[in-house]
Amino acid sequence: MEDLYNFFNAISPIQEDTWKVVKNIFSEHSLKKGEYFIEGGKIAKKFGFLRQGVIRAFYRNHEGVEYNKHFFTKNNMVGGYSSLVTQLPNTINQQALTDCELLIGNYKKLTDLLDKHQDLERLLRKIAEGYFVNKEQREVEIVLLEANKRYAIFQKEYPQLEQLIPQYHIASYLGITPTQLSRIRKQNSKS
């Protein structure tokens, strides 16, 4: 729980009485490699704090082709945020790429605390703002930057991830084919 407490406080300090209530809505949970935290088409009820492991967020089109949108690594929040807020079916899948350890919380129980704990409301707003900014930056990268620049950003944001997950997941995240990724990596090794 200490990692979660530190994560929250780094974003926006929470008071001790708030933490005592908040930590009680979380429980420990494990995901095995390949298991889903949430699947498309289901309504999200829970969210999680990833203590260990890697989870990918991805879309799957009607032909079954998958497009990686985001990777969650240690000390990150996971969950179908749009579905949590709207209570409509989730459109994004979140799947463990490695064995994972999480703290799981019930979203309704968390939001029930907001009127009484303004520091918690401020924290959740700042988390949402951070995700919005990251989403916008990612959209700009995909549209405006060449693949080799997107790969360099990926390496900076996820320094150890290449050793943990298959290359085709990275290529999908970058919006390129595995062959293109191989060429970029080969060019970089010559530099």
TORVO-803917 format. One record per atom (N, C-alpha, C): x, y negated, z; atom name. Coordinates in pm, 1 decimal. Atoms other than C-alpha are relative to their C-alpha. Example, Ala and Ser with C-alpha at 12.3 -4.5 7.8 and 13.67 -1.06 7.14 Angstrom:
BEGIN
        u        v        w site
     89.0    119.0      0.0    N
   1230.0    450.0    780.0   CA
     90.0   -120.0      0.0    C
    -82.0    119.0     -6.0    N
   1367.0    106.0    714.0   CA
    -77.0   -109.0     73.0    C
This chain:
BEGIN
        u        v        w site
     82.0    121.1      0.0    N
      0.0      0.0      0.0   CA
     85.8   -126.6      0.0    C
    -86.4    117.9     -8.6    N
    294.2   -230.8     57.8   CA
     28.8    -58.3   -138.4    C
    -23.5     48.6    136.2    N
    363.7   -250.2   -318.5   CA
   -118.2    -82.3    -49.7    C
    119.5     73.3     41.0    N
      5.1   -360.3   -381.5   CA
     -8.8   -133.6     72.5    C
      1.2    123.4    -79.9    N
     20.9   -616.2   -101.5   CA
    101.2   -100.9    -55.8    C
   -103.1     88.0     56.7    N
    345.5   -759.1   -243.0   CA
    -37.6    -49.6   -138.4    C
     46.2     37.9    133.9    N
    200.2   -759.3   -596.7   CA
   -101.4   -113.4     10.5    C
    101.8    103.6    -19.0    N
   -102.2   -958.9   -480.9   CA
     61.9   -130.9     47.1    C
    -57.7    120.8    -57.6    N
    101.7  -1204.4   -275.5   CA
     92.8    -73.2    -95.7    C
    -85.0     64.9     99.6    N
    341.6  -1271.5   -561.4   CA
    -83.2    -82.6    -98.9    C
     88.5     72.1     91.7    N
     45.9  -1386.6   -771.2   CA
    -68.7   -115.1     71.3    C
     68.8    100.7    -80.9    N
   -148.8  -1573.3   -503.1   CA
    -12.2     54.6    142.2    C
      0.2    -52.2   -137.8    N
   -105.2  -1537.3   -126.2   CA
   -141.4     31.0     50.4    C
    127.0    -35.4    -63.0    N
   -384.8  -1356.8     55.4   CA
     19.9      6.4    150.7    C
     -6.7      4.7   -145.7    N
   -461.2  -1391.3    422.1   CA
     -4.5    140.9     58.1    C
     -7.8   -130.2    -66.1    N
   -406.7  -1107.0    665.0   CA
   -138.6     62.7     18.3    C
    134.7    -56.3    -18.5    N
   -781.4  -1067.4    740.1   CA
    -58.7     46.8   -133.2    C
     45.7    -43.2    132.7    N
   -852.0  -1045.6    365.9   CA
     65.3    133.4    -35.9    C
    -71.8   -122.1     33.1    N
   -584.3   -779.5    319.5   CA
    -55.2    119.3     77.3    C
     53.5   -110.3    -80.1    N
   -726.8   -567.2    602.7   CA
   -126.8     57.0    -61.5    C
    124.6    -44.8     62.9    N
  -1061.0   -552.3    422.0   CA
     27.7     59.8   -138.0    C
    -27.1    -42.8    137.2    N
   -921.5   -517.6     69.1   CA
     68.1    136.1     -3.9    C
    -74.0   -126.2      7.5    N
   -681.6   -232.5    142.6   CA
    -89.5    121.0     27.4    C
     90.8   -110.9    -29.4    N
   -973.4    -21.7    268.2   CA
    -84.4     44.4   -119.5    C
     76.9    -42.9    118.0    N
  -1136.9    -13.2    -75.9   CA
     85.9     82.1    -96.2    C
    -91.8    -75.2     85.7    N
   -831.0    161.0   -225.7   CA
     26.1    139.5     55.8    C
    -39.8   -135.6    -38.9    N
   -745.7    530.5   -222.4   CA
    105.4     48.8    -98.8    C
   -105.9    -54.4     84.4    N
   -452.8    725.7   -361.7   CA
    -58.4     97.1   -101.6    C
     47.7    -84.8    108.5    N
   -499.7    906.0   -691.1   CA
    117.7     33.1    -91.4    C
   -102.5    -41.3     95.6    N
   -280.9   1098.8   -935.4   CA
    -63.2     28.6   -135.4    C
     37.7    -38.6    136.5    N
   -307.8   1136.7  -1312.4   CA
    114.5     82.5    -55.7    C
   -100.7    -79.9     69.6    N
   -125.6   1409.0  -1499.6   CA
     17.6    -56.1   -140.8    C
    -27.4     42.9    136.8    N
     36.4   1331.6  -1833.5   CA
   -112.2     49.2    -91.8    C
    107.4    -34.6     93.0    N
   -239.3   1323.8  -2097.3   CA
   -139.9    -28.4     53.0    C
    131.2     29.4    -56.8    N
   -525.3   1253.6  -1855.4   CA
    -34.8   -148.1    -20.3    C
     48.9    135.9     22.0    N
   -737.6    942.0  -1897.8   CA
    -36.2    -68.2    131.5    C
     49.6     81.7   -110.1    N
   -788.1    664.8  -1648.2   CA
   -141.7    -43.9    -33.0    C
    134.3     31.1     50.4    N
  -1084.6    546.6  -1857.0   CA
     -2.4     28.9   -149.6    C
     16.8    -29.6    141.7    N
  -1219.7    648.1  -2195.9   CA
    -99.4    -96.7    -62.3    C
     93.5     81.9     75.0    N
  -1396.4    448.9  -2463.3   CA
   -140.1     58.4      8.3    C
    139.4    -42.8     -4.8    N
  -1774.8    462.5  -2444.3   CA
    -55.1     16.3    140.2    C
     45.4    -13.9   -138.7    N
  -1788.7    489.7  -2065.7   CA
     -0.2   -137.4     67.9    C
      7.4    125.5    -74.6    N
  -1883.3    211.1  -1826.5   CA
     98.0      7.4    117.7    C
   -102.3      2.5   -105.5    N
  -1595.9    116.4  -1595.7   CA
    -61.4    -35.9    134.7    C
     42.2     26.5   -138.4    N
  -1657.1    124.8  -1221.1   CA
    120.5    -23.7     90.5    C
   -118.5      5.4    -84.5    N
  -1301.7    142.2  -1089.7   CA
    114.6    -68.5    -74.4    C
   -123.2     56.0     53.5    N
   -968.4    -25.4  -1141.7   CA
    113.1     59.1     82.8    C
   -109.7    -61.7    -73.0    N
   -624.9     77.4  -1032.5   CA
    125.6    -85.2      1.5    C
   -133.9     57.0     -9.8    N
   -280.2    -31.2   -928.6   CA
     95.9    114.6    -25.4    C
    -90.7   -106.6     41.1    N
    -15.3    178.0  -1102.3   CA
    127.9     -6.9     83.0    C
   -116.8     -4.3    -89.1    N
    246.8    273.2   -844.4   CA
    119.3     67.9    -66.5    C
   -105.3    -76.2     65.7    N
    443.3    511.2  -1067.8   CA
    -53.6     54.4   -130.4    C
     39.4    -59.3    127.0    N
    431.6    618.8  -1431.9   CA
    -26.3   -102.0   -108.6    C
     30.3     82.4    117.6    N
    323.1    485.9  -1771.1   CA
   -138.0     37.7    -51.9    C
    132.8    -18.4     59.0    N
    -29.8    441.2  -1906.4   CA
     -7.2    -86.5   -125.3    C
     19.9     80.1    121.5    N
   -112.9    330.1  -2257.7   CA
   -147.0    -35.5    -12.5    C
    135.3     42.4     35.0    N
   -420.7    132.0  -2356.4   CA
     -6.6      2.8   -152.2    C
      7.6    -11.6    145.7    N
   -537.8    211.1  -2708.2   CA
   -143.8      6.5    -48.9    C
    126.7    -12.8     71.8    N
   -823.2    192.3  -2955.8   CA
      9.4    122.9    -89.3    C
      7.0   -109.5     96.5    N
   -934.9    483.4  -3171.3   CA
   -109.5    -36.5    -99.9    C
    101.0     36.1     99.4    N
  -1110.1    405.0  -3500.6   CA
    -86.9    120.6    -36.0    C
     96.6   -105.7     36.2    N
  -1387.4    610.9  -3664.0   CA
     66.9    120.3    -65.8    C
    -72.8   -110.8     61.0    N
  -1129.5    820.7  -3850.6   CA
     91.3     71.4     99.6    C
    -83.2    -62.0   -101.9    N
   -953.7    907.3  -3526.1   CA
    141.2    -55.4      9.2    C
   -132.7     61.1     -5.2    N
   -649.1    685.3  -3588.2   CA
      8.6    -86.6    125.6    C
    -18.0     72.1   -125.8    N
   -512.3    539.9  -3265.3   CA
     94.2   -118.6    -18.6    C
    -80.3    122.3      3.1    N
   -369.3    189.6  -3217.1   CA
     31.5    -40.0    143.6    C
    -40.0     38.4   -134.5    N
   -171.4    120.4  -2901.1   CA
     -5.8   -151.0     15.9    C
     19.5    141.5    -27.4    N
   -262.4   -213.9  -2751.8   CA
     93.1    -49.7    108.6    C
    -77.2     44.6   -115.8    N
    -66.3   -224.3  -2427.0   CA
     56.0    121.2     73.0    C
    -55.1   -101.4    -89.8    N
    157.6    -23.5  -2197.5   CA
     -1.2    -56.2    140.9    C
     -3.4     37.0   -141.0    N
    112.5    -36.5  -1822.1   CA
    112.0     80.4     65.3    C
   -109.2    -64.8    -70.8    N
    418.3     39.9  -1613.1   CA
    -15.3    -29.2    148.9    C
      2.7     12.7   -145.8    N
    493.0     48.3  -1241.4   CA
    -34.1   -142.1     44.7    C
     43.4    126.4    -62.0    N
    330.8   -226.3  -1030.9   CA
    -80.8    -88.6    -94.3    C
     94.2     70.9     85.1    N
     58.5   -325.0  -1278.1   CA
   -141.4     47.5     28.8    C
    140.7    -36.0    -13.1    N
   -319.6   -329.5  -1261.9   CA
    -46.8     66.3   -128.6    C
     58.0    -69.5    114.3    N
   -510.5    -93.3  -1494.6   CA
   -150.8      3.6     16.2    C
    145.5    -12.7     -3.5    N
   -874.4    -62.4  -1587.5   CA
    -63.2    -65.2   -121.4    C
     75.2     57.9    110.7    N
  -1136.5   -153.0  -1843.5   CA
    -62.5   -132.4     42.1    C
     42.2    128.1    -56.7    N
  -1162.8   -519.3  -1747.3   CA
   -130.8    -51.1    -61.9    C
    122.9     48.7     64.1    N
  -1427.6   -618.3  -2005.2   CA
   -121.0     79.8     45.7    C
    109.6    -85.4    -44.3    N
  -1642.3   -322.3  -1907.5   CA
    -33.0    -23.9    146.8    C
     24.6     29.8   -141.3    N
  -1597.7   -396.2  -1536.4   CA
    -84.9   -125.6     15.0    C
     68.4    129.1    -11.0    N
  -1718.0   -753.5  -1586.8   CA
   -139.9      5.3    -60.6    C
    127.9      2.6     72.5    N
  -1997.6   -691.6  -1839.5   CA
    -91.0    117.9     32.2    C
     70.3   -126.1    -22.9    N
  -2100.9   -339.0  -1731.8   CA
    -54.8     59.5   -129.7    C
     27.2    -61.5    129.6    N
  -2113.3   -247.7  -2101.4   CA
    104.2    109.1    -23.1    C
    -97.3   -107.0     24.3    N
  -1939.7     61.9  -2240.9   CA
    137.5    -54.9    -38.5    C
   -138.6     36.5     24.2    N
  -1562.8     35.7  -2252.3   CA
     38.0     30.6   -144.4    C
    -44.2    -23.1    137.9    N
  -1395.8      5.8  -2594.3   CA
    143.4     49.4     -7.7    C
   -141.1    -37.0     -1.8    N
  -1039.7     85.8  -2489.3   CA
     19.3    125.4     85.3    C
    -40.7   -118.3    -76.1    N
   -894.6    417.6  -2376.8   CA
    127.3    -33.9     77.4    C
   -123.6     12.7    -76.3    N
   -629.7    426.7  -2104.0   CA
     42.1    140.3     41.8    C
    -46.1   -137.9    -15.6    N
   -425.1    746.2  -2099.1   CA
    140.8      2.4     59.1    C
   -132.2    -17.4    -61.2    N
   -130.1    858.4  -1887.2   CA
     97.2     60.2   -101.6    C
   -105.4    -52.8     86.4    N
    185.4    904.3  -2095.8   CA
    103.3     77.9     81.1    C
    -82.9    -75.2    -94.2    N
    367.6   1039.3  -1789.6   CA
    -89.8     33.7    118.5    C
     72.9    -17.8   -125.3    N
    250.5   1173.1  -1456.7   CA
     -2.7   -134.9     71.1    C
     18.3    132.0    -60.8    N
    115.5    872.0  -1265.0   CA
    -54.1     10.4    142.1    C
     53.6     17.5   -134.6    N
     46.9    768.9   -907.3   CA
    -65.4   -137.3      5.0    C
     75.3    125.3     -2.4    N
   -218.1    502.0   -853.3   CA
    -68.6    -19.5    134.4    C
     95.5     34.5   -104.2    N
   -418.8    323.6   -591.1   CA
   -125.5    -42.9    -74.7    C
    124.9     24.7     71.3    N
   -781.7    321.3   -708.6   CA
    -95.2    -77.3     89.8    C
     98.0     78.4    -73.3    N
  -1039.4     62.5   -605.1   CA
   -131.9     -6.3    -72.6    C
    133.6     15.1     56.0    N
  -1412.9     27.0   -658.5   CA
    -22.7   -148.7    -28.2    C
     11.6    140.7     40.8    N
  -1474.5   -296.4   -852.9   CA
   -116.5    -70.6     69.0    C
    117.4     61.3    -65.4    N
  -1820.8   -361.2   -704.9   CA
     32.6    -34.7    145.2    C
    -37.4     27.8   -139.7    N
  -1685.1   -332.3   -350.9   CA
     94.7   -119.4      8.4    C
    -92.7    112.9      1.4    N
  -1409.2   -576.0   -441.8   CA
    -74.6   -131.4    -24.4    C
     71.3    125.1     31.0    N
  -1642.1   -834.8   -596.1   CA
    -98.7    -38.0    110.1    C
     87.7     31.4   -113.5    N
  -1876.6   -806.5   -296.5   CA
     73.1    -81.6    107.0    C
    -79.6     72.8    -99.4    N
  -1592.3   -956.6    -91.0   CA
     29.1   -145.1    -40.1    C
    -44.6    129.1     51.4    N
  -1546.2  -1266.8   -305.7   CA
    -61.8   -120.1     70.8    C
     63.9    114.2    -66.0    N
  -1800.2  -1495.9   -135.2   CA
     59.9    -27.5    137.5    C
    -52.7     13.7   -135.9    N
  -1643.4  -1434.2    203.1   CA
    150.6    -31.4      2.8    C
   -146.1     14.0      2.5    N
  -1276.1  -1444.9     95.6   CA
     42.7    -78.8   -124.2    C
    -36.8     84.3    113.7    N
  -1185.6  -1739.3   -127.0   CA
    140.9     28.6    -50.6    C
   -135.0    -33.6     44.0    N
   -820.0  -1635.5   -133.9   CA
     -1.6    119.7    -95.1    C
     15.0   -114.5     89.0    N
   -929.6  -1308.9   -298.3   CA
    -55.7    -44.3   -134.9    C
     55.7     52.1    124.9    N
  -1136.8  -1496.0   -554.9   CA
    108.5    -71.6    -81.4    C
   -110.1     69.7     66.6    N
   -835.2  -1716.0   -636.7   CA
     98.2    102.2    -59.6    C
    -89.8   -105.1     47.9    N
   -616.5  -1403.8   -669.2   CA
    -54.6     64.9   -127.0    C
     58.5    -65.7    117.0    N
   -856.0  -1234.8   -911.4   CA
     -4.3    -93.6   -120.8    C
     -1.1     98.0    109.9    N
   -885.1  -1553.9  -1118.3   CA
    139.1     -8.9    -60.4    C
   -136.8     10.6     50.5    N
   -506.2  -1577.3  -1145.5   CA
     42.1    126.8    -75.2    C
    -28.4   -124.2     72.7    N
   -479.9  -1210.9  -1246.7   CA
    -65.8     -4.6   -137.8    C
     71.3      9.5    128.0    N
   -743.4  -1266.9  -1517.8   CA
     67.3   -101.0    -92.7    C
    -69.3    100.4     81.5    N
   -564.0  -1580.8  -1637.3   CA
    129.8     57.0    -57.3    C
   -124.5    -60.7     47.1    N
   -237.0  -1388.9  -1660.0   CA
    -23.5     96.6   -114.2    C
     30.9    -93.7    108.1    N
   -396.0  -1116.4  -1870.4   CA
    -44.1    -72.8   -126.3    C
     41.5     77.6    117.0    N
   -554.9  -1376.0  -2099.2   CA
    121.4    -57.0    -72.0    C
   -121.0     57.7     60.0    N
   -219.4  -1548.1  -2157.0   CA
     80.7    108.8    -70.2    C
    -73.8   -110.6     62.2    N
    -47.7  -1213.3  -2224.2   CA
    -67.3     48.5   -127.5    C
     74.7    -44.4    118.9    N
   -321.3  -1112.0  -2467.3   CA
     19.6    -96.7   -115.5    C
    -18.6    100.6    104.7    N
   -290.0  -1438.1  -2658.8   CA
    141.6      5.6    -57.6    C
   -138.5    -10.1     47.1    N
     90.6  -1409.0  -2677.0   CA
     17.9    122.2    -89.0    C
    -11.3   -124.4     77.5    N
     60.9  -1052.0  -2804.4   CA
    -64.4    -15.3   -137.3    C
     67.5     22.5    127.9    N
   -187.5  -1155.8  -3075.9   CA
     85.7    -86.2    -92.2    C
    -87.1     87.0     78.4    N
     48.0  -1431.9  -3191.9   CA
    119.3     80.1    -52.9    C
   -114.2    -81.5     42.2    N
    341.5  -1186.5  -3201.8   CA
    -36.2     89.8   -117.3    C
     41.4    -94.4    105.0    N
    151.3   -932.8  -3413.3   CA
    -23.0    -72.0   -133.0    C
     35.3     71.4    122.1    N
     36.1  -1195.5  -3663.2   CA
    118.2    -76.9    -59.0    C
    -99.7     94.3     49.8    N
    334.9  -1429.0  -3688.5   CA
    143.7     51.1     -3.4    C
   -139.0    -43.7     -6.8    N
    649.9  -1232.0  -3608.8   CA
     25.2    124.7    -84.2    C
    -40.6   -118.7     75.3    N
    836.1   -982.7  -3821.8   CA
     19.3    117.0     97.1    C
     -6.5   -120.6    -82.2    N
    856.4   -625.8  -3695.9   CA
    126.4      7.0     85.2    C
   -123.8     -8.5    -79.0    N
   1221.0   -650.7  -3585.1   CA
     -4.0    -95.4    119.7    C
     15.0     94.6   -111.9    N
   1135.7   -954.1  -3366.9   CA
    -98.2     56.9    103.8    C
     94.8    -63.2    -92.7    N
    835.0   -771.2  -3216.9   CA
     68.8    112.4     78.1    C
    -73.8   -107.7    -65.6    N
   1064.6   -477.1  -3141.1   CA
     94.2    -55.7    107.1    C
    -89.3     62.4    -98.6    N
   1314.5   -705.7  -2965.5   CA
    -78.6    -45.5    122.5    C
     85.8     41.6   -112.4    N
   1031.8   -847.0  -2751.2   CA
    -43.2    122.4     80.3    C
     37.8   -124.9    -67.4    N
    913.2   -493.5  -2673.9   CA
    113.7     48.6     89.7    C
   -114.9    -47.8    -77.4    N
   1264.4   -395.3  -2559.8   CA
     23.4    -85.5    124.2    C
    -18.6     89.9   -114.5    N
   1283.3   -699.1  -2333.2   CA
   -110.1     20.7    104.6    C
    113.0    -16.4    -91.8    N
    934.9   -647.6  -2182.3   CA
     -3.8    138.0     65.5    C
      5.3   -138.0    -48.6    N
    968.2   -270.3  -2140.7   CA
    139.1     64.5    -11.8    C
   -138.9    -42.5     20.8    N
   1342.9   -206.8  -2093.7   CA
     26.3    150.3      6.1    C
    -28.6   -143.5    -13.3    N
   1328.0    162.7  -1995.0   CA
   -101.1     89.0    -71.3    C
    111.6    -77.7     53.2    N
   1015.8    270.1  -2182.9   CA
     38.1     91.8   -116.0    C
    -37.1    -82.2    115.9    N
   1187.2    403.3  -2496.8   CA
     49.3    138.7     39.8    C
    -49.0   -129.5    -44.5    N
   1341.0    682.9  -2292.0   CA
   -112.0     86.3     58.3    C
    108.2    -72.2    -67.5    N
   1004.3    783.1  -2143.5   CA
   -113.5     46.2    -90.6    C
    117.4    -30.1     83.7    N
    754.8    791.4  -2431.6   CA
     41.7     26.9   -144.6    C
    -31.3    -27.8    140.6    N
    744.7    917.6  -2791.9   CA
      7.0   -128.1    -84.9    C
    -22.2    116.2     85.7    N
    862.0    675.8  -3061.1   CA
   -126.0    -41.1    -78.2    C
    119.4     35.6     76.7    N
    531.4    696.4  -3251.4   CA
    -94.6    -89.1     80.5    C
     81.3     90.3    -81.6    N
    359.4    526.7  -2956.0   CA
     54.5   -142.8     -7.8    C
    -62.0    132.3     11.4    N
    605.4    238.8  -2976.7   CA
    -29.3    -58.2   -136.8    C
     29.1     47.3    135.9    N
    559.1    212.8  -3354.4   CA
   -144.5    -48.2     -9.7    C
    140.7     39.7      1.5    N
    181.2    200.0  -3308.7   CA
    -19.8   -133.2     71.4    C
      8.5    124.9    -76.2    N
    217.2    -73.9  -3047.9   CA
     53.7   -118.4    -81.7    C
    -60.8    105.8     80.8    N
    437.5   -273.9  -3287.5   CA
    -75.8    -26.2   -129.5    C
     76.8     16.5    123.0    N
    190.2   -228.3  -3573.3   CA
     77.1     42.9   -123.9    C
    -80.9    -50.3    111.2    N
    437.5    -37.6  -3791.0   CA
     -2.2    152.7      1.5    C
     -7.7   -145.5      5.6    N
    501.9    320.2  -3897.9   CA
    123.5     47.7     76.7    C
   -119.9    -53.7    -64.2    N
    746.9    547.6  -3716.0   CA
    124.9    -10.9    -89.1    C
   -112.6     13.3     93.2    N
    966.7    536.1  -4029.6   CA
     56.1   -141.5      3.7    C
    -46.2    139.1     -9.0    N
    980.6    155.9  -4014.0   CA
     74.6    -23.9    130.9    C
    -67.4     15.3   -129.1    N
   1072.0    172.6  -3645.4   CA
    138.2     63.6     -5.2    C
   -128.2    -68.0     12.6    N
   1349.2    418.9  -3724.5   CA
    100.1    -87.0    -76.5    C
    -87.2     89.3     77.5    N
   1490.1    177.2  -3985.3   CA
     47.0   -118.4     84.0    C
    -35.3    114.4    -84.6    N
   1480.6   -114.7  -3742.0   CA
    102.5     42.5    104.8    C
    -93.8    -48.9   -102.2    N
   1655.9     89.9  -3473.4   CA
    137.1     28.5    -61.3    C
   -126.3    -29.1     70.5    N
   1919.2    200.8  -3725.7   CA
     74.2   -130.9    -31.5    C
    -60.8    130.3     28.8    N
   1981.4   -160.3  -3834.4   CA
     56.8    -62.9    127.3    C
    -46.0     57.1   -126.3    N
   2010.2   -270.4  -3470.4   CA
    125.5     69.6     52.7    C
   -117.2    -73.6    -48.7    N
   2263.7      2.3  -3394.1   CA
    125.5    -39.0    -78.5    C
   -112.7     44.9     79.9    N
   2485.7   -130.4  -3676.6   CA
     47.2   -139.6     39.3    C
    -33.9    139.2    -35.2    N
   2476.4   -485.6  -3541.2   CA
     93.9     -8.5    116.9    C
